[in-house]
Amino acid sequence: MLQKMFRGADSDGDNKITLNEFLEYMGVIPPRQHSGATFRRVARSCDLDGNGVLDASEIRQCLADSNFHYTEQELAGKMKELDHDGNGKVSYEEFIKEVFGVDS
């Protein structure tokens, strides 16, 4: 859980949390304008094992944490939507494109 929080606060992905990143994460100051780094931070926060891609169980957990619950069949359909190259894993880029509608 601590690693997930760290990855969520580390908005630029440099494995360090600056004072501004910490204050943004805690809601003390407003976050900067959404950018590729912000979208990657969201994807990284769903990547529970930290391997750089999202599998079905990580997608399920991320959706459940956001109060979206899917059956196995619905999750399989969602994975098909997200996994553009068909390798069974969802890259951060695929995730960002589908979830936020932008290219990272």
Residue, then its C-alpha position, 0 to 999 in steps of 0.5 A: m500500500l505504501q508503494k502504491m501511495f508513493r507511485g501516486a504522489d511521484s507525478d513525474g516518475d523520477n522515484k523522488i517526491t518533491l515538496n510540491e508533489f507531496l502537497e499536491y497529493m495531499g490536496v494542500i495545493p491544487p494539482r498542476q494542469h493535467s499532463g502526460a506525467t499526470f496520466r502516467r501517474v494514474a496508470r502507475s498507481c494501478d500497476l500493483d507489481g510495478n512491472g510497467v504494464l497492467d494485467a487483468s487483475e490490476i485493471r480489476q483492482c483499479l476499477a474496484d478501487s474507483n467503485f466500478h465492479y465488473t463480472e469476469q466476462e465484462l472484465a474480459g471485454k474491457m481488457k479487449e478494449l484496452d489491449h490494442d496489441g493483443n498481448g494480454k497486458v495493457s501498456y500505460e500508453e494503451f491505458i491512457k489513450e482509452v481511459f483519458g482519450v489522449d495519446s501519451 
